């Protein structure tokens, strides 16, 4: 087994760190957070580097499928600002991966080059007011009317709906009791008549604002069904194929970025801050806390990179991606809170990035399938028995 980081990943990290330093300074990240603003110009500069095409092949305008490289991009961007890393996911992963795995040939040829150029991103319209992890229970309804689909219903926690090009909307398209034949995905432009988007004020993850979306007799052409005619009532296979496992690794990568940022700032602060005539890094309680934080982040990165390698090889990895999401998300929360403790009162004010890291990290065990759901996945998929 070789645990060396591949050379192209090292070069990618170096490129991204220079990019972040130049185009995403700390003061800009603080402003994007305060204003809940998506810096589209920075996103386009990422596209100019070819980083939006890491999830699909060259024949569609990409640079080749490389899940580990994609996760490294997410981690490095998340170290500074989710206002850039989350839209990156909405492009390279939500749009790029789902179109590649589930789209028709026409959709791939037409839409994937736009993903690569930074001109197309998806928002996930999956969750509903009464539907979270149990996505098969969605109530938003789509009905065929000639060559169109008419949609009625609502979605909740649809992050980025007001900045996206399509809401990737999971709908109930049949009365079949079998989830395998009752669901479809429809690409809904957010400015379509009948679409109402309302921002939800949330604690963190600013930039790709969280929203409620309501569909009232929204009409789109049948060509907007993912995989067109062949995709009607085939939505469940698209979820289990491209959606949920990918999303788990994306959240793990965000979590790694948040944890690494909090750790780096706390590590530096502990060596600069003096109390009773000594840097606080000399006190055993601080030293042990920082050592534990370093170990947690290192372990989280290993489990995430292993899951990414499995996914890139096309091997079954549901258990491993659940483990990665669970461990990395809980690590982000733990490390961010420990870093805030090291900062003391300064960790509670907005002049320091750690305050934003804490707010963002608290979300990680919730989104992309909660920690409880991941624990259930791991136990169930590994055949843990239940008492009768």
Buried (B, 14 or more C-beta within 10 A) or exposed (E): EEEEBEEEBEEBBEBBEEBBEEBBEEEBBBBBBEEBBBBEEBBEBBBEBEBBBBBBBEEBBBBEBBBBBBBBBBBBBBBBBBBBBBBBBBBBBBBBBBBBBBBBEEBBEBBBBBBBBBBBBBBBBBBBEEBBBEBBEBEBBBEEEEEBBBBBBBBBBBBBBBBBBBBBBBBBBBEEEEBEBBBBBBBBEBEBEBBEBEEEEBEBBBBBBBBBBBBEEBBBEBBBBBBBEEBBBBBBBBBEBBBBBBBBBBBBBBBBBBBBBBBBBBBEBBBEBEEEEEBBBEBEEBEEBBEEBEEBBEEBBEBBBBBBBBBBEEEEBBBBBBBBBBBBBBBBBBBBBBBBBBBEEBBEEEEBBBBBBBBBBBBBBBBBBBBEBBEBBBBEEEEEEEEE
